[in-house]
Amino acid sequence: MVPDMPNLPDVVLWSIPAFVLLTVLEMVSYRFRPDEDEQGYSPRDTTTSLTMGLGSLLFDALWKIPIVAVYAALYEVTPFRVPVLWWTVPLMLLAQDFCYYWSHRGHHVVRILWACHVVHHSSKHYNLSTALRQPWTGATSWVFYVPLILAGVHPAALAFCSSANLVYQFWIHTERIDRLPRPVEYLFNTPSHHRVHHASQGGYLDRNFGGILIVFDRAFGSFTAETTRPVYGLTKNLDTFNPLRVATHEYASIAKDLAAADNWRDRLRHLTKGPGWQPVRPDRPEGNAA
């Protein structure tokens, strides 16, 4: 048990009714006001997204046990304490969003982390149900938030901020909202910015990693504005709606590459380089050695 546990609401739990209502309303909007340029909903794809979301609730509950134990141990040894007050909560949200940016960016450029996050990008549709398509191996992000714990942020306060960040990102998974007023687009992550993030074409790949704010992308050179219509999904899309395969397909690909690697250096690179990395070989001069 972590001492001095602040009494904070379960943001995700309280938001579930809104998730359901908004998703239903978006579905209805496509039925009464279809748009040829928008993909809308596919029954099998939506079912997979909902199944992945429900599964993530179960697996996240299991992953949180060792993570909370580590956070609690670190919180015990750090001499710092950040009180939960009306003016510290916004600062903690800002700090959590900063850490989220680097976690999210890392999950795109390190393959073993991408194996977890790829689940969220595996749909060729972009709608509110896509926001619920969450991984079952979500224990790969905790290390990015260790600095907050060491700075004295209570694990429960961090959980609250992380939940608020997750809930915020639900509404930006839609094509039904065009660009918002310029000050909002400049400061915050919006549907337009996040559509770019989910796109699979070259100029949009690995861009716009922000959670609540988009300012960190602007500051660290990963921002791209939406110009042409995004094509959603992966550069090599899945041919299945099987939730188990959706959850594990990249891990299976990594295992295959590790087995085929000629040396331990290449095996390590298969884990730590980007998702597209392959060693250059005499029989494959087109391999990516970046």
Secondary structure, DSSP 8 states (H G I E B T S, - for coil): --SS------HHHHHHHHHHHHHHHHHHHHHHS--TTS----HHHHHHHHHHHHHHHHHHHHHHHHHHHHHHHHHHH--------TTHHHHHHHHHHHHHHHHHHHHHHSHHHHHHHGGGG--S--SGGGGG---S--TTSGGGGHHHHHTT--HHHHHHHHHHHHHHTTTTS-SS-----HHHHHHB--HHHHHHHTB-SGGGTT----SSBSHHHHHTT------S---BS-SS--S---HHHHHHHHHHHHHHHHHH-SSHHHHHHHHHS-TT----BTTBTT----
